[in-house]
Amino acid sequence: MVSELQQRMQDSFREHVNEEYIMDCMRCGFCLPACPTYLATDQDETHSPRGRIALMKAMRDGDVVWDGSVEESFDVCLGCRACEPACPAGVQYGALIEETRVAIQQVKPQTIKEKGIRNVAFNHLFADQKKMATTVKLVQFYQKSGLQKVTRKIGFLDLFPPFMKEMESVLPKIERKSKSAPVSSPKTVNVAFFTGCLMDTLFQETNRKTIALLERLGAQVHIPKEQQCCGALHGHSGELAKGVRNARANIDAFDSDEYDFIVNNAGGCGAFLSEYEKHLHSDPLYKEKAVRFSRKNIDISSLLVKLNLNDLLKKRESDGVQAIVTYQDSCHLRNVNRVFLEPRMLLQDAPGFEYKELIDAASCCGSAGIYNLLQPEMASRILEAKMKGVKMLQPAVIVTSNPGCLMQMQVGIQREGLEKEMKALHIVDFLFNVIEKNNL
């Protein structure tokens, strides 16, 4: 007999997981060499896109029994979506894995602890920017009060999983918000800045420099006050409806003909923002607004190229020895938004640096939002492979376009004891520093 849980899970998969998307998969296997978890598990098909899609179909059809191994296959997926550009049939794997996680969350029994964490994260922290800011103030107090030094000295962090201890060690120092000095250059374009929940709290200095760069290039920067978390974390964690709730709030906040572009400086956020159109295509009140929003959405590197930052960088010729700079792709920026040339163009023109391509730069670093906290073992395996390429190249700077990738690469540098030889920087911080140093 089929258990009640098995029947409910099958019904949930049938309700939430699109069968047409599943049937688009031709089982050709072109996705396999692009999948980090397939490669990291010695080519285990259950940890490949093709294998997971087969499991989705089997769950819909009732051909497999729901158990821990099935759940693990879906949980271990990074959601990097590297399989999508590799797929000749255009399978919408990102939509499938999101729908699968929704189906699981609708039925899967949750502990009181898990319910509490999800409630705090998705209904409060990542649903209200003010609550996120308050939480970060506590982190700031932890850093500034001396509590951080005491905690590290007495070894309190040793009580936590190793990866959490490492992430604590690379948290950016949170300073008081500062404003850039106004720039008097003529304004030629109106830009609305999606500041992001983590970027505007943990990485607020990067946001300040983003505004300064845009103004230097003639942009009038607007920051809509009612914006919220993009909703990506919700969407990737089986809470898609709550992610769409945030999407509506952001669309309302940015819905103005005054804005030529809606710019973001976090690859993961940018991908979800660009798909508001997809998530709200059947909402009569937001369908057209979502189209306008998604089509104005642009990554910071793409906008900097449009505003001719390359020409500004070329004004100063390099003199003397050049340091090596390289680039680690943000998975979603590359695989969803198809942005990969623009960051490299900017780095290639940076005076004082020689750009060299990182081995397997397009492969995931293992961060994937909060994946490195939820799946530390797999994240570590992937990071270890990434650092082999870093050590072969020996760059002075590793540039990234996403906060999670930035912290992951910082952890990798720290693990390998390379802090004195190299550093990881967000692309905005790198470019801002280059411009300041060269008085451009």
GIFENQUI-V245073 format. One record per backbone hydrogen bond with DSSP energy under -0.5 kcal/mol. NH is the residue of the N-H (numbers start at 1). CO is the residue of the C=O. If there is no record, write none. Layout:
# GIFENQUI-V245073
NH:CO
NH:CO
This chain:
# GIFENQUI-V245073
7:3
8:4
9:5
10:6
11:7
12:8
13:9
14:10
15:11
16:12
17:13
18:16
22:18
23:19
24:20
24:21
25:22
32:29
34:31
35:31
35:32
36:34
39:35
40:36
41:37
42:39
43:38
44:38
45:43
47:44
48:45
52:48
53:49
54:50
55:51
56:52
57:53
58:54
59:55
60:56
61:57
62:58
63:58
64:58
71:67
72:68
73:69
74:70
75:71
76:72
77:73
77:74
84:81
85:81
86:82
87:83
87:84
88:86
90:87
93:91
96:92
97:93
98:94
99:95
100:96
101:97
102:98
103:99
104:100
105:101
106:102
107:103
107:104
108:104
115:111
116:112
117:113
118:114
119:115
120:116
121:117
122:118
123:118
123:119
124:120
125:120
126:121
127:124
128:124
128:125
132:128
133:129
134:130
135:131
136:132
137:133
138:134
139:135
140:136
141:137
142:138
143:139
144:140
145:141
148:142
150:146
151:147
152:148
153:149
154:150
155:152
156:151
157:151
158:155
159:156
160:157
164:161
165:161
166:162
167:163
168:164
169:165
170:166
170:167
171:168
175:173
188:186
188:218
189:218
191:189
191:220
192:261
193:222
194:192
194:263
195:193
200:196
201:198
202:198
203:198
204:201
206:203
207:203
208:204
209:205
210:206
211:207
212:208
213:209
214:210
215:211
216:212
217:213
218:215
219:214
220:189
221:219
222:191
227:224
235:231
236:232
237:233
237:234
238:235
239:234
242:239
243:239
244:240
245:241
246:242
247:243
248:244
249:245
250:246
251:247
252:248
253:249
254:250
255:251
256:254
259:256
260:190
261:190
262:296
263:192
263:261
264:298
265:194
267:401
270:266
271:267
272:268
273:269
274:270
275:271
275:272
276:273
279:275
280:276
281:278
283:280
284:282
286:283
287:283
290:286
291:287
292:288
293:289
294:290
295:291
296:292
296:293
297:293
298:262
300:264
303:299
304:300
305:301
306:302
307:303
308:305
309:304
312:308
313:309
314:310
315:312
316:313
317:315
323:352
325:354
326:397
328:399
329:327
329:361
331:329
334:330
335:331
336:332
337:332
339:333
340:338
344:340
345:341
346:342
347:343
348:344
349:345
350:347
353:350
354:323
355:353
356:325
361:358
363:360
370:368
371:367
371:368
372:367
373:370
374:370
375:371
379:375
380:376
381:377
382:378
383:379
384:380
385:381
386:382
387:383
388:384
389:385
389:386
390:386
391:387
392:388
393:389
394:390
396:324
397:324
398:423
399:326
399:397
400:425
406:402
407:403
408:404
409:405
410:406
411:407
412:408
413:409
414:410
415:411
416:412
417:414
418:413
421:418
422:418
423:396
425:398
427:400
430:426
431:427
432:428
433:429
434:430
435:431
436:432
437:433
438:434
439:436
440:435
